[in-house]
Amino acid sequence: MTLLHNISRTLQRRRNTTWHALGYDTTVRAETAADIDAIANLTRHAFNNEAEVKLITKLRQAQDDCVALVAEQHGKVVGHILFSPATLEHYPDTRLMVLAPMAVSNVLQHQGIGSALVRAGLEQCKKRGIQAVVVLGHPAYYPRFGFVPASGYGIRCPWPVADEAFMLLELTDGAVREKTGQVLYHPAFAEL
Ligand SMILES: CC(C)(COP(=O)(O)OP(=O)(O)OC[C@H]1O[C@@H](n2cnc3c(N)ncnc32)[C@H](O)[C@@H]1OP(=O)(O)O)[C@@H](O)C(=O)NCCC(=O)NCCS
């Protein structure tokens, strides 16, 4: 761990959804229509790809009940996270959210902005009565928020992926207990 990283960690003072990272005020808030171009730019650069930008556009158009948050520093969007509704085959009443995609400005990564977006997003999902969140991502990153391999619950990803990369976090205890099967994502994900 670098000295700079340690200093960054020390300087992070979280208070509600505003905190200081490396001396900059960072706020996490709901995405608005005025953020759309900035989110597209940020996502394009973070992934070095257009696919995630297209995915965000499709999910935004198709689903009103997404949780979409931005991190802002001095009026500039520096991070974005999207949670879109999903459910379980055989259990259509189970309210899940898929966490994807998320991105932080390339030059501002490793300062806790991504973590703040994940935590704020999970809080919003919980407030909306979402029972569990799934994510297909790096197994070194998401467990810090409580995600565990979904396979432990007998819950499967629609695509062939490494077991530990498909993770789930219950927002209410026992929400997916004994509800095995595949997660039904929005069709836009299949086009990625
Ligand atoms: C993933 C991402 C959003 C994290 O944002 P961030 O602001 O850098 O995250 P934080 O500062 O909260 O956390 C940094 C930690 O995440 C880890 N991390 C970041 N990206 C990672 C990855 N792809 N795989 C594994 N670990 C990762 C870092 O090593 C660091 O770990 P540490 O705290 O133990 O040192 C950011 O790196 C990003 O935009 N990446 C490109 C797009 C992407 O891959 N998005 C995720 C898939 S949808």
PDBQT file of the ligand as one rigid body, heavy atoms in Angstrom, charges set to zero:
ROOT
HETATM    1  C1  LIG A 201     -13.963  -0.443 -10.137  1.00  0.00    +0.000 C 
HETATM    2  C2  LIG A 201     -13.952   1.053  -9.843  1.00  0.00    +0.000 C 
HETATM    3  C3  LIG A 201     -15.330   1.630 -10.083  1.00  0.00    +0.000 C 
HETATM    4  C4  LIG A 201     -13.547   1.240  -8.380  1.00  0.00    +0.000 C 
HETATM    5  O1  LIG A 201     -13.612   2.622  -8.070  1.00  0.00    +0.000 OA
HETATM    6  P1  LIG A 201     -12.589   3.258  -7.029  1.00  0.00    +0.000 P 
HETATM    7  O2  LIG A 201     -13.081   4.610  -6.710  1.00  0.00    +0.000 OA
HETATM    8  O3  LIG A 201     -11.211   3.139  -7.547  1.00  0.00    +0.000 OA
HETATM    9  O4  LIG A 201     -12.790   2.266  -5.814  1.00  0.00    +0.000 OA
HETATM   10  P2  LIG A 201     -12.351   2.480  -4.316  1.00  0.00    +0.000 P 
HETATM   11  O5  LIG A 201     -11.343   3.571  -4.224  1.00  0.00    +0.000 OA
HETATM   12  O6  LIG A 201     -13.551   2.560  -3.488  1.00  0.00    +0.000 OA
HETATM   13  O7  LIG A 201     -11.686   1.098  -4.012  1.00  0.00    +0.000 OA
HETATM   14  C5  LIG A 201     -10.427   0.824  -4.524  1.00  0.00    +0.000 C 
HETATM   15  C6  LIG A 201     -10.151  -0.617  -4.266  1.00  0.00    +0.000 C 
HETATM   16  O8  LIG A 201     -10.768  -1.392  -5.283  1.00  0.00    +0.000 OA
HETATM   17  C7  LIG A 201      -9.822  -2.236  -5.865  1.00  0.00    +0.000 C 
HETATM   18  N1  LIG A 201     -10.199  -2.372  -7.254  1.00  0.00    +0.000 N 
HETATM   19  C8  LIG A 201     -10.537  -1.424  -8.112  1.00  0.00    +0.000 A 
HETATM   20  N2  LIG A 201     -10.816  -1.964  -9.302  1.00  0.00    +0.000 NA
HETATM   21  C9  LIG A 201     -10.678  -3.284  -9.165  1.00  0.00    +0.000 A 
HETATM   22  C10 LIG A 201     -10.820  -4.370 -10.034  1.00  0.00    +0.000 A 
HETATM   23  N3  LIG A 201     -11.208  -4.226 -11.314  1.00  0.00    +0.000 N 
HETATM   24  N4  LIG A 201     -10.588  -5.581  -9.555  1.00  0.00    +0.000 NA
HETATM   25  C11 LIG A 201     -10.218  -5.746  -8.280  1.00  0.00    +0.000 A 
HETATM   26  N5  LIG A 201     -10.057  -4.777  -7.404  1.00  0.00    +0.000 NA
HETATM   27  C12 LIG A 201     -10.287  -3.545  -7.865  1.00  0.00    +0.000 A 
HETATM   28  C13 LIG A 201      -8.518  -1.534  -5.683  1.00  0.00    +0.000 C 
HETATM   29  O9  LIG A 201      -7.445  -2.416  -5.721  1.00  0.00    +0.000 OA
HETATM   30  C14 LIG A 201      -8.687  -0.935  -4.300  1.00  0.00    +0.000 C 
HETATM   31  O10 LIG A 201      -8.450  -1.912  -3.327  1.00  0.00    +0.000 OA
HETATM   32  P3  LIG A 201      -7.813  -1.519  -1.915  1.00  0.00    +0.000 P 
HETATM   33  O11 LIG A 201      -8.726  -0.504  -1.312  1.00  0.00    +0.000 OA
HETATM   34  O12 LIG A 201      -7.808  -2.819  -1.181  1.00  0.00    +0.000 OA
HETATM   35  O13 LIG A 201      -6.472  -0.992  -2.246  1.00  0.00    +0.000 OA
HETATM   36  C15 LIG A 201     -12.934   1.819 -10.726  1.00  0.00    +0.000 C 
HETATM   37  O14 LIG A 201     -11.685   1.203 -10.564  1.00  0.00    +0.000 OA
HETATM   38  C16 LIG A 201     -13.282   1.830 -12.202  1.00  0.00    +0.000 C 
HETATM   39  O15 LIG A 201     -13.973   2.736 -12.670  1.00  0.00    +0.000 OA
HETATM   40  N6  LIG A 201     -12.779   0.855 -12.959  1.00  0.00    +0.000 N 
HETATM   41  C17 LIG A 201     -13.034   0.792 -14.397  1.00  0.00    +0.000 C 
HETATM   42  C18 LIG A 201     -14.432   0.343 -14.682  1.00  0.00    +0.000 C 
HETATM   43  C19 LIG A 201     -14.777  -0.964 -13.989  1.00  0.00    +0.000 C 
HETATM   44  O16 LIG A 201     -14.025  -1.940 -14.053  1.00  0.00    +0.000 OA
HETATM   45  N7  LIG A 201     -15.958  -1.009 -13.324  1.00  0.00    +0.000 N 
HETATM   46  C20 LIG A 201     -16.356  -2.156 -12.509  1.00  0.00    +0.000 C 
HETATM   47  C21 LIG A 201     -17.040  -3.179 -13.296  1.00  0.00    +0.000 C 
HETATM   48  S1  LIG A 201     -18.739  -2.766 -13.595  1.00  0.00    +0.000 SA
ENDROOT
TORSDOF 0
